[in-house]
Amino acid sequence: MGEKAIIIDNREPEEVQDLQQDLQYENKHQFKDNEFDTTDGFAELEALRKKEAGNSDKTVEDSTSEDKKTFKKARKIKVRSKKFKALKKSAQKQKKYDLNEAVEKLLTLSKEKFDSSIELNVVLKKEEALTGRIALPHGNGKTKRVAIFNEQTEEDIKNKKINFDILLAKKEDMGKIARYAKILGPKGLMPNPKNNTIVAEPEKAAQAFDNKSIEYKTEKKAPLIHLVIGKKSFGKEKLLENLEATFKTINIKKIKAVAIGSSMSPSLTIDLSNLE
């Protein structure tokens, strides 16, 4: 049995490292796909833990610290349903789809009963900080709450009442805002000139941050950009127009690979050669 390859299955970028570790562990032990198809997944993982520990009589409580590390790693292996595996096989992981075909195929693969988000995972050729805004013709289906820094906003931040998605401020306000960097920073809400949230006229600038404009930026620990570019209910034409606007904004020459998927579907690799 050959080693398995990593596919971007619409995971959050911070999960990529865990996925790589899980895959390396699975390749090392050459697990069969059907080993994870039983309903009692926990019992299977316990059996794997015992197999690794080399003692089928050991319980978790009796295990050494090294055994427990192995058990913890075995439990982290992603258990996928037969239905998902069937969809994944249909997705043809080795194939690269042109934009039009990718959207058509994705809409047939997306079997969620809710209006799922359509997500784009962009892998850059090298690690660099990219940030900016994309004007999507049809928005991405999510409502953005814009706040302007003032006395009331400052009081809310001080009390950790964060009821906004974008914070606009004047340059002279940044001294006050810096006090709340530990609250705003981890949430990505600190005003920044790179994403046009430090402005001379916040009230006027707020009009530009409508629900059709989204921010993009690379992840801190990986050359990845994760975007939500619409909803399944948008249909093919609107999704294509949003995708075209995205690739016009992000320099295609800096992109190594792109995968598109819905919230719970397998992802499809997009052929970049026709986009350059």
MARVO-923872 format. One line per 3 residues: number of its first residue (from 1); for each residue x, y, z of N, C-alpha, C. Coordinates in Angstrom, 3 decimals, always signed. Atoms other than C-alpha are relative to their C-alpha. Example, Ala and Ser with C-alpha at 12.3 -4.5 7.8 and 13.67 -1.06 7.14 Angstrom:
2
1	+0.890,-1.190,+0.000,+12.300,-4.500,+7.800,+0.900,+1.200,+0.000; -0.820,-1.190,-0.060,+13.670,-1.060,+7.140,-0.770,+1.090,+0.730
This chain:
276
1	+0.856,-1.205,+0.000,+0.000,+0.000,+0.000,+0.882,+1.241,+0.000; -0.816,-1.209,+0.080,+1.474,+3.386,-0.974,-0.392,+1.024,+1.029; +0.309,-1.042,-0.975,+1.642,+6.423,+1.230,-1.066,+0.928,-0.522
4	+1.081,-0.915,+0.372,-1.296,+8.796,+1.258,+0.522,+1.429,-0.092; -0.393,-1.402,+0.180,-1.007,+12.413,+0.149,-0.946,+0.901,+0.752; +0.829,-0.969,-0.716,-2.280,+15.466,+1.976,-0.857,+0.765,-0.988
7	+0.922,-0.793,+0.802,-5.346,+17.123,+0.479,-0.588,+1.051,+0.918; +0.628,-1.046,-0.807,-6.793,+20.431,+1.680,-1.483,-0.304,+0.063; +1.409,+0.363,-0.155,-10.135,+19.207,+3.027,-0.751,+1.097,+0.729
10	+0.683,-1.159,-0.598,-11.325,+22.720,+3.978,+0.258,+0.139,+1.488; -0.318,-0.167,-1.405,-9.574,+22.608,+7.285,+0.511,+1.408,+0.242; -0.567,-1.278,-0.375,-8.662,+25.739,+9.139,+1.519,-0.133,-0.074
13	-1.450,+0.099,+0.178,-4.966,+26.568,+8.468,+0.759,-0.471,+1.221; -0.719,+0.439,-1.181,-3.972,+26.006,+12.083,-0.088,-1.511,+0.209; +0.134,+1.448,-0.106,-5.123,+22.390,+11.636,+0.944,-0.732,-0.947
16	-0.834,+0.644,+1.011,-2.693,+21.761,+8.769,+1.116,-0.799,+0.647; -1.105,+0.699,-0.653,+0.179,+20.824,+11.109,-0.479,-1.288,+0.646; +0.550,+1.204,-0.604,-2.009,+18.378,+13.041,-0.313,-1.038,-1.065
19	+0.334,+0.911,+1.092,-3.199,+16.882,+9.755,+1.245,-0.697,-0.520; -1.241,+0.582,+0.473,+0.376,+16.367,+8.607,+0.518,-1.062,+0.968; -0.455,+0.948,-1.001,+1.264,+14.638,+11.873,-0.849,-1.277,-0.037
22	+0.898,+1.147,+0.067,-1.808,+12.399,+11.667,+0.312,-0.860,-1.218; -0.238,+0.723,+1.248,-1.015,+11.465,+8.080,+1.313,-0.760,+0.059; -1.284,+0.677,-0.150,+2.612,+10.655,+8.871,-0.153,-1.244,+0.870
25	+0.236,+1.128,-0.902,+1.423,+8.389,+11.697,-0.740,-1.119,-0.726; +0.786,+0.994,+0.739,-1.118,+6.680,+9.437,+0.868,-0.687,-1.054; -0.874,+0.590,+1.021,+1.451,+6.171,+6.641,+1.009,-0.954,+0.623
28	-0.990,+0.813,-0.689,+3.941,+4.754,+9.131,-0.546,-1.385,+0.289; +0.593,+1.275,-0.401,+1.544,+2.038,+10.236,-0.844,-0.644,-1.091; +0.700,+0.562,+1.140,-0.124,+1.520,+6.844,-1.394,-0.503,+0.367
31	+1.366,+0.370,-0.330,-3.687,+1.514,+8.180,-0.831,-0.117,-1.263; +0.924,+0.132,+1.114,-6.378,+0.351,+5.812,-1.164,+0.954,+0.196; +1.109,-0.949,-0.081,-9.185,+2.776,+4.971,-1.186,-0.572,+0.740
34	+1.203,+0.549,-0.627,-11.885,+0.350,+6.105,+0.169,-0.286,+1.478; -0.175,+0.190,-1.435,-10.354,+0.079,+9.560,-0.782,+1.037,+0.793; +0.673,-1.077,-0.711,-12.210,+3.300,+10.429,-1.478,+0.097,-0.367
37	+1.380,-0.056,+0.442,-15.602,+2.402,+8.979,-0.997,-0.605,+0.981; +0.934,+0.588,-0.942,-17.069,+0.633,+11.995,-0.629,+1.081,+0.849; +0.690,-0.991,-0.812,-19.517,+2.384,+14.268,+0.722,+0.254,+1.307
40	-0.700,-0.171,-1.273,-17.364,+1.807,+17.324,+1.423,+0.466,-0.266; -1.306,-0.541,+0.335,-14.504,+4.064,+16.319,+0.944,+0.040,+1.181; -0.861,-0.107,-1.170,-13.231,+4.486,+19.868,+0.667,-1.337,+0.301
43	-0.555,+1.325,-0.257,-12.771,+0.723,+20.295,+1.133,-0.300,-0.972; -1.056,+0.217,+0.988,-10.731,+0.638,+17.084,+1.267,+0.756,+0.366; -1.161,-0.802,-0.360,-8.478,+3.429,+18.220,+0.699,-0.560,+1.231
46	-0.591,+0.637,-1.181,-7.972,+1.675,+21.542,+0.815,-1.216,-0.435; -0.725,+1.161,+0.505,-6.948,-1.449,+19.623,+1.305,+0.433,-0.664; -1.214,-0.525,+0.623,-4.468,+0.620,+17.621,+1.012,+0.422,+1.058
49	-0.886,-0.423,-1.090,-3.088,+2.043,+20.835,+0.696,-1.212,+0.610; -0.573,+1.214,-0.561,-2.573,-1.463,+22.200,+1.024,-0.616,-0.938; -0.913,+0.552,+1.001,-0.963,-2.600,+18.963,+1.325,+0.745,+0.016
52	-1.213,-0.817,-0.026,+1.500,+0.286,+19.097,+0.787,-0.248,+1.272; -0.666,+0.207,-1.289,+2.235,-0.303,+22.784,+0.599,-1.394,+0.095; -0.549,+1.346,+0.004,+2.921,-3.974,+22.032,-0.505,-0.853,+1.133
55	+0.545,+0.772,-1.113,+0.779,-5.191,+24.905,-1.506,+0.133,-0.018; +1.450,-0.077,+0.154,-2.873,-6.003,+24.230,-0.728,-0.040,+1.325; +0.664,+0.072,-1.305,-3.560,-6.445,+27.955,+0.019,+1.316,+0.747
58	-0.108,-1.269,-0.709,-2.651,-2.907,+28.912,-1.267,+0.827,-0.156; +1.077,-0.985,+0.077,-5.355,-0.364,+29.713,+0.652,+1.362,-0.074; -0.548,-1.355,+0.053,-4.952,+3.371,+29.343,+0.639,+0.375,+1.326
61	-0.497,-0.352,-1.324,-4.459,+3.680,+33.095,+1.355,-0.655,+0.271; -1.234,+0.727,-0.248,-1.656,+1.066,+33.048,+1.136,+0.443,-0.915; -1.000,-0.363,+1.006,+0.161,+2.645,+30.123,+1.071,+0.916,+0.571
64	-1.068,-0.935,-0.342,+3.485,+4.408,+30.442,-0.302,+1.331,-0.660; +0.205,-1.317,+0.606,+3.782,+8.065,+29.515,+0.173,-0.070,-1.508; -0.219,+0.148,+1.436,+5.096,+6.977,+26.106,-1.210,-0.657,-0.667
67	+1.202,+0.658,+0.518,+2.100,+4.680,+25.620,-1.140,+0.996,-0.121; +1.094,-0.975,+0.003,-0.267,+7.510,+26.510,+0.157,+0.991,-1.150; -0.222,-0.887,+1.141,+1.361,+9.732,+23.901,-0.472,-0.670,-1.285
70	+0.424,+0.751,+1.175,+0.760,+6.996,+21.331,-1.514,-0.074,-0.069; +1.462,+0.088,-0.064,-2.848,+6.589,+22.475,-0.634,+1.330,-0.404; +0.513,-1.325,+0.330,-3.411,+10.334,+22.243,+0.109,+0.258,-1.496
73	-0.201,-0.209,+1.428,-1.985,+10.370,+18.716,-0.976,-0.835,-0.816; +0.941,+0.864,+0.705,-4.159,+7.437,+17.637,-1.396,+0.590,+0.015; +1.339,-0.581,-0.120,-7.270,+9.217,+18.882,-0.165,+1.210,-0.902
76	+0.077,-1.200,+0.828,-6.395,+12.271,+16.792,-0.277,-0.313,-1.462; +0.213,+0.345,+1.401,-6.708,+10.342,+13.506,-1.446,+0.280,-0.366; +1.338,-0.399,+0.418,-9.696,+11.736,+11.618,-0.810,-1.211,-0.457
79	+0.884,+1.081,+0.393,-12.589,+9.284,+11.313,-1.024,+0.550,-0.984; +0.892,-0.488,+1.042,-14.497,+9.816,+8.061,-1.091,-1.033,-0.281; +1.122,+0.885,+0.308,-17.904,+8.387,+7.173,+0.157,-0.594,-1.397
82	-0.025,+0.627,+1.328,-18.449,+6.072,+4.195,-0.550,+0.963,-1.046; +0.601,-0.956,+0.925,-20.594,+8.779,+2.611,+1.033,+1.032,-0.439; -1.023,-0.992,+0.331,-17.759,+11.316,+2.804,+1.060,-0.614,-0.903
85	-1.027,+0.659,+0.809,-15.274,+8.793,+1.400,-0.469,-0.205,-1.435; +0.550,+0.170,+1.348,-17.597,+8.138,-1.538,+0.058,+1.314,-0.770; -0.061,-1.319,+0.633,-17.809,+11.880,-2.246,+1.446,+0.364,-0.349
88	-1.409,-0.300,+0.211,-14.040,+12.192,-1.905,+0.543,-0.744,-1.218; -0.414,+0.786,+1.165,-13.522,+9.407,-4.449,-0.531,+0.629,-1.282; +0.626,-0.642,+1.155,-15.916,+11.167,-6.816,+0.727,+1.294,-0.374
91	-0.692,-1.277,+0.240,-13.875,+14.367,-6.435,+1.277,-0.161,-0.816; -1.214,+0.275,+0.777,-10.864,+12.704,-8.133,+1.152,+0.904,+0.449; -0.987,-0.870,-0.646,-8.122,+14.115,-5.921,+1.198,+0.356,-0.877
94	-1.155,-0.294,+0.852,-5.433,+13.926,-8.632,-0.340,+0.965,-1.139; +0.415,-0.825,+1.129,-7.477,+15.952,-11.124,+0.028,+1.484,+0.343; +0.065,-1.454,-0.135,-7.151,+19.702,-11.633,-1.142,+0.510,-0.877
97	+1.194,-0.473,+0.694,-10.397,+21.429,-12.594,+0.162,+1.451,-0.447; +0.050,-1.414,+0.347,-10.833,+24.613,-14.570,-1.095,+0.644,+0.846; +0.871,-0.715,-0.929,-12.820,+27.279,-12.739,-1.473,-0.373,-0.184
100	+1.397,+0.284,+0.305,-16.131,+26.601,-14.445,-0.384,-1.419,+0.431; +0.263,+1.394,-0.333,-15.924,+22.826,-14.015,+0.061,-0.228,+1.503; -0.150,+0.159,-1.452,-14.798,+23.135,-10.381,-1.265,+0.421,+0.739
103	+1.215,-0.485,-0.661,-17.855,+25.165,-9.389,-1.169,-0.948,-0.264; +1.072,+0.947,+0.334,-20.232,+22.814,-11.238,+0.116,-1.275,+0.828; -0.240,+1.234,-0.741,-18.668,+19.750,-9.598,-0.248,+0.192,+1.488
106	+0.168,-0.265,-1.422,-18.624,+21.339,-6.148,-1.469,+0.047,+0.392; +1.423,-0.109,-0.318,-22.336,+22.111,-6.252,-0.687,-1.362,-0.003; +0.559,+1.357,-0.037,-23.038,+18.432,-6.963,+0.525,-0.780,+1.200
109	-0.589,+0.685,-1.150,-20.710,+17.293,-4.151,-0.551,+0.516,+1.327; +0.469,-0.632,-1.237,-22.157,+19.680,-1.573,-1.382,-0.538,+0.361; +1.245,+0.686,-0.362,-24.818,+17.518,+0.098,-0.604,+0.503,+1.316
112	+0.513,-0.501,-1.275,-25.367,+19.586,+3.252,-1.463,+0.436,-0.136; +1.407,-0.386,+0.011,-28.988,+20.243,+4.170,-0.168,+1.484,+0.320; +0.037,-1.433,-0.283,-28.111,+23.816,+5.159,+0.719,+0.751,-1.122
115	-0.639,-0.819,+1.031,-26.856,+26.703,+3.012,+1.473,+0.178,+0.359; -1.401,+0.029,-0.413,-23.174,+25.919,+3.337,+0.823,+1.103,-0.658; -0.933,-0.994,+0.534,-20.331,+28.373,+2.802,+0.907,-0.652,-1.029
118	-0.960,+0.462,+0.995,-18.090,+28.027,-0.244,+1.348,+0.617,+0.356; -1.282,-0.443,-0.531,-14.472,+28.235,+0.858,+1.131,-0.213,-0.999; -1.154,+0.048,+0.890,-11.232,+28.876,-0.967,+1.259,-0.057,+0.861
121	-1.280,+0.118,-0.692,-7.836,+27.709,+0.333,+1.121,+0.256,-0.993; -1.061,-0.415,+0.925,-4.893,+29.440,-1.344,+1.353,-0.274,+0.639; -1.361,+0.282,-0.450,-1.325,+28.149,-0.959,+0.956,+0.865,-0.814
124	-0.941,-0.895,+0.689,+1.374,+30.712,-1.780,+1.314,-0.711,-0.292; -1.270,+0.600,+0.383,+4.699,+29.918,-3.427,+1.071,+0.184,+1.069; -0.961,-0.229,-1.075,+6.645,+31.420,-0.528,-0.680,+0.739,+1.141
127	+0.564,-0.656,-1.174,+6.020,+32.744,+2.943,+0.207,+1.505,-0.100; -0.052,-1.456,-0.003,+5.200,+36.418,+2.793,-1.333,+0.523,+0.518; +1.212,-0.585,-0.576,+2.694,+38.714,+4.448,-0.791,+0.714,-1.091
130	+0.901,-0.630,+0.955,-0.114,+39.475,+2.024,-1.282,+0.383,+0.716; +1.242,-0.442,-0.603,-3.108,+41.500,+3.101,-0.661,+1.030,-0.900; +0.734,-0.949,+0.821,-5.805,+43.551,+1.474,-1.490,-0.287,+0.052
133	+1.445,+0.200,+0.048,-9.484,+43.677,+0.556,-0.416,-0.383,-1.420; +0.543,+0.450,+1.280,-11.444,+41.980,-2.207,-1.446,+0.475,-0.100; +1.383,-0.433,+0.241,-14.592,+43.558,-3.638,-0.715,-1.110,-0.765
136	+0.741,+1.080,+0.635,-16.835,+40.571,-4.327,-1.294,+0.554,-0.597; +1.215,-0.527,+0.634,-19.631,+41.382,-6.820,-1.288,-0.346,+0.750; +1.216,+0.456,-0.671,-22.140,+39.405,-4.742,+0.206,-0.230,+1.496
139	-0.279,+0.211,-1.409,-20.550,+39.494,-1.281,+0.276,-1.472,+0.265; -0.224,+1.416,-0.314,-19.934,+36.254,+0.580,-1.095,-0.579,+0.894; +1.129,+0.522,-0.769,-23.257,+35.905,+2.386,+0.099,+0.254,+1.487
142	-0.174,-0.292,-1.427,-21.914,+37.106,+5.722,-0.132,+1.499,+0.242; +0.192,-1.399,-0.358,-22.870,+40.368,+7.430,+1.163,+0.496,+0.848; -1.111,-0.588,-0.743,-20.010,+42.564,+8.640,-0.489,+1.180,+0.830
145	+0.365,-1.114,-0.884,-20.510,+44.857,+11.618,+1.186,+0.958,+0.119; -1.059,-1.012,-0.008,-18.484,+48.075,+11.366,-0.205,+0.958,+1.169; +0.059,-0.940,-1.120,-17.681,+50.205,+14.412,+1.041,+1.093,-0.187
148	-0.936,-1.123,+0.050,-16.010,+53.608,+14.688,+0.451,+0.289,+1.433; -0.524,-0.195,-1.353,-13.734,+54.211,+17.664,-0.447,+1.339,+0.575; +0.407,-1.190,-0.748,-15.243,+56.685,+20.140,-0.066,-0.373,+1.483
151	+0.036,+0.264,-1.441,-15.878,+56.926,+23.891,-0.825,-1.242,+0.329; +0.859,+1.150,-0.269,-18.699,+54.376,+23.831,+0.665,-1.308,-0.446; -0.693,+1.197,+0.500,-16.701,+51.922,+21.704,+1.139,-0.378,+0.936
154	-1.105,+0.261,-0.920,-13.726,+52.300,+24.052,-0.502,-0.652,+1.280; +0.570,+0.581,-1.213,-15.931,+51.530,+27.055,-0.393,-1.457,-0.224; +0.388,+1.376,+0.326,-17.283,+48.408,+25.331,+1.219,-0.907,-0.093
157	-1.220,+0.802,+0.125,-13.780,+47.197,+24.481,+0.604,-0.261,+1.372; -0.545,+0.129,-1.353,-12.629,+47.831,+28.040,-0.730,-1.099,+0.771; +0.817,+1.016,-0.668,-15.492,+45.617,+29.249,-0.090,-1.304,-0.801
160	-0.075,+1.192,+0.858,-14.672,+43.033,+26.539,-1.327,-0.318,-0.681; +1.236,+0.161,+0.771,-17.976,+43.601,+24.766,+0.309,+0.303,-1.462; -0.397,-0.173,+1.399,-16.891,+43.050,+21.190,-1.202,-0.333,-0.889
163	+1.181,+0.206,+0.843,-19.940,+43.549,+18.974,+0.210,+0.566,-1.405; -0.312,-0.483,+1.345,-18.187,+44.456,+15.719,+1.021,-0.936,-0.643; -0.944,+0.812,+0.767,-16.154,+42.767,+12.983,+1.128,+0.841,-0.592
166	-0.996,-0.936,+0.533,-14.272,+45.842,+11.741,-0.004,+1.246,+0.869; -0.114,-1.210,-0.802,-12.982,+48.754,+13.821,+0.762,+1.060,-0.787; -0.628,-1.119,+0.707,-12.247,+52.072,+12.112,+0.431,+1.054,+1.018
169	-0.508,-1.002,-0.939,-10.160,+54.742,+13.818,+0.856,+1.024,-0.723; -0.900,-1.025,+0.509,-8.259,+57.953,+13.211,+1.407,-0.288,+0.522; -1.383,+0.220,-0.394,-4.482,+58.021,+13.455,+0.236,+0.458,+1.431
172	-0.209,-0.548,-1.348,-4.660,+60.137,+16.600,-0.638,-0.847,+1.094; +0.642,+0.878,-0.995,-6.820,+57.480,+18.324,+0.857,-1.210,+0.352; -0.752,+1.239,-0.169,-4.172,+54.773,+18.074,+0.718,-0.095,+1.340
175	-0.620,+0.023,-1.325,-2.500,+55.787,+21.333,-0.936,-0.618,+1.028; +0.992,+0.570,-0.915,-5.699,+54.956,+23.209,-0.272,-1.474,-0.326; +0.332,+1.359,+0.427,-6.419,+51.833,+21.163,+1.107,-0.984,+0.364
178	-1.138,+0.872,-0.321,-2.921,+50.460,+21.874,-0.153,-0.638,+1.382; +0.210,+0.562,-1.339,-4.020,+49.917,+25.490,-0.775,-1.317,-0.059; +0.880,+1.171,+0.097,-6.444,+47.257,+24.272,+0.501,-1.001,-1.037
181	-0.578,+0.893,+1.017,-4.064,+45.431,+21.933,-0.180,-1.470,+0.367; +0.140,+1.400,-0.419,-4.313,+42.237,+24.018,-1.426,-0.515,-0.199; +1.399,+0.395,+0.227,-8.088,+42.236,+23.529,-0.289,-0.057,-1.497
184	+0.320,-0.110,+1.428,-8.270,+43.314,+19.882,+0.930,-0.810,-0.894; -0.997,+0.665,+0.838,-5.054,+41.792,+18.525,-0.317,-1.449,-0.344; +0.280,+1.414,+0.296,-5.893,+38.069,+18.891,-1.240,-0.211,-0.873
187	+1.219,+0.110,+0.810,-9.264,+38.709,+17.204,+0.159,+0.628,-1.383; -0.260,-0.632,+1.291,-7.643,+40.529,+14.275,-0.774,+1.293,-0.190; +0.837,-1.201,+0.064,-9.525,+43.737,+15.115,+0.770,+1.299,+0.187
190	-0.777,-1.230,-0.143,-6.656,+46.185,+15.594,-0.014,+0.786,-1.313; -0.052,-0.816,+1.222,-6.975,+49.075,+13.109,+1.402,-0.016,-0.593; -1.280,+0.143,+0.677,-4.225,+48.895,+10.517,-0.055,+0.738,-1.332
193	+0.023,-0.727,+1.285,-3.289,+51.150,+7.577,+0.021,-0.926,-1.214; -0.073,+0.926,+1.123,-2.659,+48.065,+5.411,-1.377,-0.469,-0.469; +1.350,+0.399,+0.422,-6.342,+47.127,+5.466,-0.975,+1.177,+0.040
196	+0.789,-1.244,+0.107,-7.524,+50.744,+5.389,-0.993,+0.202,+1.144; +0.876,-0.222,-1.154,-8.994,+50.787,+8.899,+0.489,+1.149,+0.885; -0.440,-1.253,-0.627,-6.920,+53.787,+10.046,-0.198,+1.083,-1.055
199	+0.414,-0.966,+1.034,-8.497,+56.684,+8.182,-0.243,+1.383,+0.610; +0.232,-1.372,-0.456,-8.956,+60.455,+8.404,-1.479,+0.256,+0.275; +1.441,-0.191,-0.151,-12.739,+60.244,+8.035,-0.689,-1.360,+0.164
202	+0.573,+1.335,-0.232,-14.051,+57.035,+9.652,-1.454,-0.147,-0.473; +1.413,+0.078,+0.388,-17.729,+57.844,+9.003,-0.145,-0.216,-1.507; +0.045,+0.145,+1.453,-17.097,+58.199,+5.288,+0.576,-1.351,-0.429
205	-0.644,+1.270,+0.350,-14.805,+55.170,+5.167,-0.898,-1.202,+0.297; +0.883,+1.109,-0.380,-17.455,+53.002,+6.848,-0.886,-0.449,-1.157; +0.858,+0.322,+1.141,-19.523,+53.149,+3.661,+0.694,-0.940,-0.982
208	-0.750,+0.870,+0.912,-16.727,+51.381,+1.753,+0.074,-1.436,+0.518; -0.070,+1.331,-0.591,-16.792,+48.453,+4.170,-1.387,-0.639,+0.020; +1.318,+0.621,+0.080,-20.063,+47.056,+2.918,+0.154,-1.518,+0.033
211	-0.026,+1.454,-0.113,-20.991,+43.386,+2.964,+0.513,-0.696,-1.258; -0.559,+0.601,+1.205,-19.508,+42.886,-0.497,+1.517,+0.059,-0.006; -1.448,-0.134,-0.098,-15.970,+43.662,+0.625,+0.527,-0.911,+1.106
214	-0.569,+0.890,-1.011,-13.881,+41.031,+2.423,+1.505,+0.209,+0.093; -1.441,-0.128,-0.219,-10.396,+41.115,+3.897,+0.682,-1.332,-0.239; -0.807,+1.221,+0.108,-7.714,+38.599,+3.000,+1.367,+0.262,+0.619
217	-1.351,-0.112,-0.550,-4.425,+37.947,+4.762,+0.572,-1.397,+0.197; -0.652,+1.284,-0.182,-1.879,+35.163,+5.075,-0.031,-0.397,+1.477; -0.068,+0.499,-1.364,-1.828,+32.968,+8.153,+1.371,+0.303,+0.603
220	-1.251,-0.359,-0.670,+0.838,+33.701,+10.743,+1.062,-1.080,-0.132; -0.967,+1.088,-0.047,+2.449,+30.255,+10.677,+0.098,-0.802,-1.294; -0.034,+0.757,+1.255,+1.901,+29.136,+7.083,-0.338,+0.927,-1.164
223	+0.295,-0.838,+1.175,+1.788,+30.597,+3.551,-1.374,-0.332,-0.585; +1.365,+0.360,+0.377,-1.968,+30.102,+3.380,-0.948,+1.183,+0.136; +1.091,-0.975,-0.102,-4.977,+32.325,+2.727,-1.304,-0.779,-0.057
226	+1.290,+0.697,-0.062,-8.408,+31.057,+3.726,-1.116,+1.030,-0.181; +1.064,-0.952,+0.320,-11.476,+32.805,+2.259,-1.352,-0.691,-0.112; +1.369,+0.418,+0.298,-15.238,+32.401,+2.242,-0.477,+0.905,-1.127
229	+0.304,-0.821,+1.180,-16.325,+33.537,-1.223,-1.482,-0.073,-0.405; +1.428,+0.032,+0.314,-20.053,+32.827,-1.093,-0.735,-1.116,+0.711; +0.858,+1.054,-0.540,-22.879,+30.443,-0.251,-0.442,-0.932,-1.127
232	+0.455,+0.964,+1.002,-24.117,+27.324,-2.005,-1.207,+0.528,-0.766; +1.220,-0.519,+0.622,-27.403,+29.130,-2.698,+0.279,+1.061,-1.066; -0.332,-1.003,+1.004,-25.568,+31.711,-4.839,-0.143,-0.562,-1.410
235	+0.036,+0.600,+1.322,-25.470,+29.261,-7.710,+1.297,+0.216,-0.763; -1.236,+0.033,+0.773,-22.832,+28.788,-10.385,+0.477,+1.373,-0.459; -0.426,-1.261,+0.612,-22.789,+32.210,-12.076,+0.537,+0.996,+1.018
238	-0.444,-0.954,-1.016,-22.519,+34.330,-8.929,+1.317,-0.454,+0.652; -1.236,+0.508,-0.595,-19.830,+32.066,-7.458,+1.175,+0.203,-0.950; -1.057,-0.212,+0.983,-17.818,+32.266,-10.678,+0.444,+1.465,-0.038
241	-0.333,-1.425,+0.022,-17.991,+36.059,-10.679,+0.783,+0.401,+1.244; -0.754,-0.280,-1.227,-16.817,+36.157,-7.057,+1.419,-0.565,-0.085; -1.322,+0.611,+0.156,-13.938,+33.785,-7.882,+0.878,+0.822,-0.937
244	-0.763,-0.806,+0.963,-12.863,+35.855,-10.869,+0.488,+1.299,+0.648; -0.404,-1.224,-0.702,-12.824,+39.001,-8.694,+1.124,-0.284,+0.991; -1.032,+0.387,-0.965,-10.713,+37.151,-6.111,+1.354,-0.142,-0.675
247	-1.266,+0.225,+0.690,-8.062,+36.094,-8.625,+0.528,+1.252,-0.691; -0.463,-1.277,+0.542,-7.930,+39.592,-10.081,+0.682,+0.830,+1.083; -0.546,-0.774,-1.118,-7.121,+40.978,-6.629,+1.293,-0.606,+0.535
250	-1.205,+0.682,-0.487,-4.619,+38.360,-5.410,+0.863,-0.341,-1.206; -0.923,+0.232,+1.122,-1.585,+38.175,-7.694,+0.142,-1.493,-0.271; -0.003,+1.425,+0.331,-1.949,+34.804,-9.441,+1.416,-0.568,-0.087
253	-1.382,+0.460,+0.127,+1.842,+34.622,-9.968,+0.594,-0.400,+1.349; -0.500,+0.343,-1.333,+2.321,+34.317,-6.204,-0.656,-1.261,+0.565; +0.768,+1.138,-0.498,-0.059,+31.363,-5.882,+0.578,-1.323,-0.498
256	-0.509,+1.335,+0.337,+1.202,+27.770,-5.805,-1.132,-0.974,-0.287; +1.129,+0.925,+0.172,-2.113,+25.918,-5.456,-1.250,+0.600,+0.608; +1.288,-0.474,-0.512,-5.808,+26.576,-4.861,-0.966,-1.176,+0.058
259	+1.040,+1.019,-0.127,-8.548,+24.284,-3.576,-1.297,+0.680,+0.414; +1.310,-0.549,-0.332,-12.261,+25.022,-3.356,-0.878,-1.113,+0.556; +0.891,+0.990,-0.595,-14.865,+23.263,-1.237,-1.107,+0.687,+0.765
262	+1.048,-0.547,-0.861,-17.982,+23.723,+0.843,+0.313,-0.384,+1.437; -0.272,+0.191,-1.418,-18.251,+23.524,+4.623,+0.336,-1.441,+0.355; -0.179,+1.398,-0.386,-18.424,+19.709,+4.727,+0.257,-0.925,-1.183
265	-0.250,+0.841,+1.173,-17.481,+18.504,+1.244,+1.497,-0.187,-0.203; -1.415,+0.087,+0.408,-14.177,+17.228,-0.152,+0.341,+1.219,-0.846; -0.406,-1.166,+0.781,-12.154,+19.918,-1.885,+0.449,-0.405,-1.397
268	-0.409,+0.207,+1.387,-11.315,+20.274,-5.563,+1.176,+0.918,-0.304; -1.162,-0.800,+0.372,-7.971,+21.476,-6.916,-0.284,+0.739,-1.296; +0.251,-0.836,+1.181,-8.237,+24.344,-9.394,+1.253,+0.086,-0.872
271	-1.093,-0.133,+0.965,-6.067,+24.427,-12.529,+0.325,+1.486,-0.172; -0.397,-1.406,+0.046,-4.145,+27.708,-12.348,+0.497,+0.446,-1.371; -0.606,-0.354,+1.283,-2.735,+27.548,-15.872,-0.901,+0.875,-0.865
274	+0.927,-0.801,+0.808,-5.880,+29.066,-17.397,-0.327,+1.350,+0.634; +0.308,-1.246,-0.702,-5.953,+31.918,-14.878,+1.099,+1.031,-0.158; -1.144,-0.917,+0.103,-2.550,+33.453,-15.620,-0.151,+0.936,-1.196
